[in-house]
Amino acid sequence: MPEIISPPALHELWQSALPQLAESVGHAACDSFLRSAQVIAYDGETLLLGVANEFARDWLADRHLPAISACLSELVKKPVQVQMQVVERSEPPPAPQSSLMQVPEPSLATFGSTPLNRKYVFDNFVVADCNRFAHAAAQQVSKSPGKSYNPLFIHSKVGLGKTHLLQAIGHKVVEQNPGAQVAYISAESFVNQVIAAIRDNRTAEFRRKYRNVDVWLVDDIQFIAAIEGPASEEEFFHTFNTLYETNKQVVIASDAPPRHLQIMNDRLRSRLEMGIVADLRCPDVETRIAILDKKAQAEGLSLPREILAYVAEKIESNIRVLEGALLKICAHVSLADEELTLPVVEEIIADYSAASAPQRRLSLQYIAEYIADQKNCSLEDMLGPKRNQEIVWPRQIAIYLAREKTDSSLAKIGEFFGGRDHSTVLHAYNKVSELLETDEVVLWEINEYKRAMETQ
């Protein structure tokens, strides 16, 4: 007899598969086609996947069907045959209220952009030292799009929250101004639409779609050159220029800072560096536990701290994989009648890798010397006991950057900066962090220091 699986369980199954699918088929393809898909039915052998349109169905069938089947087979521990069916957007997904939903505003649906995911809002973003600067910049952009930080360029390794911040900006802008024209799109989808527009002789219509938006959110920009080449780059460059020159907000996410992008257009690279460039770093273990706890609560699941801590210790660098592991645990709870113990959790997340590529870290000495030079104060004064404002502010900036750009503990930073205790270091860091949220000049200043130091 075929297995009967409830819609919520099907939803959990699909959500737990998405992080692994993103790694298998690529994040651009996943964001463009799979995140909006829904599992319609699963009888224990064949899984029917509902997708948005024929283009998505054909694209996935031609390029990624084996990968999707393999991922789902691994998840349910037996072979799964995947079939796809076009589901009209008007059909509601068979998922609980916490599930992925499309934004209802017609302004978002008229540009061929990817619907915003309701879970990617500022309230669901866990703010910590590793992402505070980028979060502050994103909030400033959402409050005054096109006015201050344009463009905003967010970069990090895979799975650290770039997409979350991009879409949170979109949600906030629409919340504040329901008539705003907000378009979120991955670079891969943009390239595909450029190709289709050229093929169908509809470039004028395509340009009208994107050159008249109020906020343009572009994810995974590194794919622009990699996918197709000069034509896509040139179209992106002119779209970017048109929006920038008419004071429309552009927010871009990438896996690398602008200077490291493999793009051929030097004008485009320089444009991308004109605004704020913010990075997201790997979260520490306490932040990872907080992320897991918040995600579990959103899924209606209460997990003991020892389980949260175990998962956080095993998955060190990628928030997307971290959330994927939790969703897999949620799916197991929904589908299996088994007590959730540490050995069970260990088996559930065994396939998730904790490997991570180390990011380049600067030295305390270099940071102190650089800021002393920029602020025209001596290194001896910065590291000494003086407390006049001309010394205190540069010292606080250097301490903030030391916390952001090195792996040093508060105690080690305090020792380097003249034997100060950890509470003094924390006060300095918090002082700068608070100003980043409210003071545009400070945010620009810190951004320039970060960018300059990273190019050395």
FENSUL-V902194 format. One record per residue. SS is DSSP state (H for helix, E for strand, L for the rest). NEAR is the number of other ideal C-beta (glycine too) atoms within 8 Angstrom. Layout:
BEGIN
ss=SS near=NEAR
ss=SS near=NEAR
END
This chain:
BEGIN
ss=L near=2
ss=L near=5
ss=L near=7
ss=L near=4
ss=L near=8
ss=L near=7
ss=H near=7
ss=H near=9
ss=H near=11
ss=H near=15
ss=H near=15
ss=H near=14
ss=H near=16
ss=H near=11
ss=H near=12
ss=H near=13
ss=H near=11
ss=H near=13
ss=H near=14
ss=H near=12
ss=H near=13
ss=H near=14
ss=H near=7
ss=H near=11
ss=H near=11
ss=L near=8
ss=H near=11
ss=H near=13
ss=H near=14
ss=H near=13
ss=H near=13
ss=H near=12
ss=H near=12
ss=H near=14
ss=L near=10
ss=L near=11
ss=L near=12
ss=E near=12
ss=E near=13
ss=E near=10
ss=E near=7
ss=E near=12
ss=L near=7
ss=L near=6
ss=L near=6
ss=E near=9
ss=E near=11
ss=E near=11
ss=E near=13
ss=E near=13
ss=E near=14
ss=L near=9
ss=L near=7
ss=H near=6
ss=H near=6
ss=H near=13
ss=H near=12
ss=H near=8
ss=H near=11
ss=H near=15
ss=H near=9
ss=H near=6
ss=H near=8
ss=L near=11
ss=H near=11
ss=H near=6
ss=H near=10
ss=H near=15
ss=H near=12
ss=H near=9
ss=H near=12
ss=H near=13
ss=H near=11
ss=H near=9
ss=H near=12
ss=H near=8
ss=L near=5
ss=L near=6
ss=L near=6
ss=L near=12
ss=E near=8
ss=E near=11
ss=E near=8
ss=E near=12
ss=E near=10
ss=E near=11
ss=L near=10
ss=L near=5
ss=L near=7
ss=L near=3
ss=L near=7
ss=L near=3
ss=L near=10
ss=L near=8
ss=L near=10
ss=L near=6
ss=L near=3
ss=L near=7
ss=L near=9
ss=L near=10
ss=L near=7
ss=L near=8
ss=L near=10
ss=L near=4
ss=L near=8
ss=H near=6
ss=H near=10
ss=H near=15
ss=H near=9
ss=L near=6
ss=L near=11
ss=L near=6
ss=L near=9
ss=L near=11
ss=L near=10
ss=L near=14
ss=L near=9
ss=L near=9
ss=L near=8
ss=L near=12
ss=L near=11
ss=H near=11
ss=H near=4
ss=H near=9
ss=L near=12
ss=L near=8
ss=L near=6
ss=L near=11
ss=L near=10
ss=L near=11
ss=L near=14
ss=H near=11
ss=H near=14
ss=H near=13
ss=H near=12
ss=H near=12
ss=H near=16
ss=H near=17
ss=H near=11
ss=H near=13
ss=H near=15
ss=H near=12
ss=H near=7
ss=L near=7
ss=L near=12
ss=L near=9
ss=L near=6
ss=L near=7
ss=L near=10
ss=L near=13
ss=L near=15
ss=E near=16
ss=E near=16
ss=E near=17
ss=E near=13
ss=L near=11
ss=L near=11
ss=L near=9
ss=L near=12
ss=L near=16
ss=L near=12
ss=H near=13
ss=H near=11
ss=H near=10
ss=H near=15
ss=H near=16
ss=H near=14
ss=H near=14
ss=H near=16
ss=H near=14
ss=H near=14
ss=H near=13
ss=H near=15
ss=H near=15
ss=H near=6
ss=H near=8
ss=L near=7
ss=L near=6
ss=L near=5
ss=L near=12
ss=L near=10
ss=E near=14
ss=E near=13
ss=E near=13
ss=E near=14
ss=E near=14
ss=H near=16
ss=H near=13
ss=H near=13
ss=H near=13
ss=H near=13
ss=H near=9
ss=H near=10
ss=H near=13
ss=H near=10
ss=H near=9
ss=H near=11
ss=H near=9
ss=H near=6
ss=L near=6
ss=L near=5
ss=L near=8
ss=H near=8
ss=H near=6
ss=H near=8
ss=H near=11
ss=H near=10
ss=H near=8
ss=H near=12
ss=H near=12
ss=L near=9
ss=L near=6
ss=L near=13
ss=L near=11
ss=E near=17
ss=E near=14
ss=E near=13
ss=E near=13
ss=E near=15
ss=L near=13
ss=L near=12
ss=L near=12
ss=H near=12
ss=H near=14
ss=H near=13
ss=H near=6
ss=H near=10
ss=L near=9
ss=L near=8
ss=H near=7
ss=H near=9
ss=H near=15
ss=H near=14
ss=H near=9
ss=H near=9
ss=H near=13
ss=H near=12
ss=H near=9
ss=H near=12
ss=H near=13
ss=H near=9
ss=H near=9
ss=H near=14
ss=H near=13
ss=H near=6
ss=L near=6
ss=L near=7
ss=L near=12
ss=E near=14
ss=E near=13
ss=E near=16
ss=E near=11
ss=E near=14
ss=E near=14
ss=L near=8
ss=L near=7
ss=L near=12
ss=H near=10
ss=H near=7
ss=H near=5
ss=L near=13
ss=L near=5
ss=L near=9
ss=L near=6
ss=L near=10
ss=H near=5
ss=H near=7
ss=H near=12
ss=H near=12
ss=H near=8
ss=H near=12
ss=H near=12
ss=L near=11
ss=L near=8
ss=L near=9
ss=E near=11
ss=E near=12
ss=E near=13
ss=E near=11
ss=L near=13
ss=L near=11
ss=L near=10
ss=L near=13
ss=L near=9
ss=H near=10
ss=H near=7
ss=H near=12
ss=H near=15
ss=H near=12
ss=H near=10
ss=H near=13
ss=H near=15
ss=H near=10
ss=H near=10
ss=H near=10
ss=H near=13
ss=H near=9
ss=H near=9
ss=L near=11
ss=L near=5
ss=L near=9
ss=L near=4
ss=L near=11
ss=L near=5
ss=H near=7
ss=H near=7
ss=H near=12
ss=H near=13
ss=H near=10
ss=H near=11
ss=H near=16
ss=H near=12
ss=H near=7
ss=H near=10
ss=L near=14
ss=L near=10
ss=L near=11
ss=L near=12
ss=H near=11
ss=H near=11
ss=H near=13
ss=H near=15
ss=H near=12
ss=H near=13
ss=H near=15
ss=H near=13
ss=H near=14
ss=H near=12
ss=H near=16
ss=H near=14
ss=H near=14
ss=H near=12
ss=H near=9
ss=H near=10
ss=H near=9
ss=L near=6
ss=L near=2
ss=L near=6
ss=L near=4
ss=L near=10
ss=L near=6
ss=H near=8
ss=H near=6
ss=H near=11
ss=H near=13
ss=H near=9
ss=H near=7
ss=H near=10
ss=L near=13
ss=L near=6
ss=L near=6
ss=L near=10
ss=L near=6
ss=L near=8
ss=L near=5
ss=L near=9
ss=L near=6
ss=L near=5
ss=L near=7
ss=L near=5
ss=L near=8
ss=L near=9
ss=L near=7
ss=H near=11
ss=H near=7
ss=H near=10
ss=H near=15
ss=H near=15
ss=H near=9
ss=H near=11
ss=H near=14
ss=H near=14
ss=H near=7
ss=H near=8
ss=L near=9
ss=L near=4
ss=L near=9
ss=L near=6
ss=H near=8
ss=H near=6
ss=H near=10
ss=H near=15
ss=H near=9
ss=L near=8
ss=L near=4
ss=L near=6
ss=L near=5
ss=L near=6
ss=H near=5
ss=H near=7
ss=H near=13
ss=H near=9
ss=H near=9
ss=H near=14
ss=H near=11
ss=H near=12
ss=H near=14
ss=H near=14
ss=H near=14
ss=H near=13
ss=H near=15
ss=H near=15
ss=H near=13
ss=H near=10
ss=H near=10
ss=L near=12
ss=L near=3
ss=L near=9
ss=L near=6
ss=H near=9
ss=H near=8
ss=H near=9
ss=H near=15
ss=H near=13
ss=H near=8
ss=H near=12
ss=L near=15
ss=L near=7
ss=L near=5
ss=L near=8
ss=L near=7
ss=H near=9
ss=H near=6
ss=H near=9
ss=H near=15
ss=H near=9
ss=H near=8
ss=H near=12
ss=H near=13
ss=H near=8
ss=H near=9
ss=H near=14
ss=H near=11
ss=H near=8
ss=H near=10
ss=H near=14
ss=H near=9
ss=H near=5
ss=L near=8
ss=H near=7
ss=H near=6
ss=H near=10
ss=H near=16
ss=H near=9
ss=H near=9
ss=H near=14
ss=H near=13
ss=H near=8
ss=H near=13
ss=H near=14
ss=H near=11
ss=H near=9
ss=H near=13
ss=H near=8
ss=H near=6
ss=L near=5
END
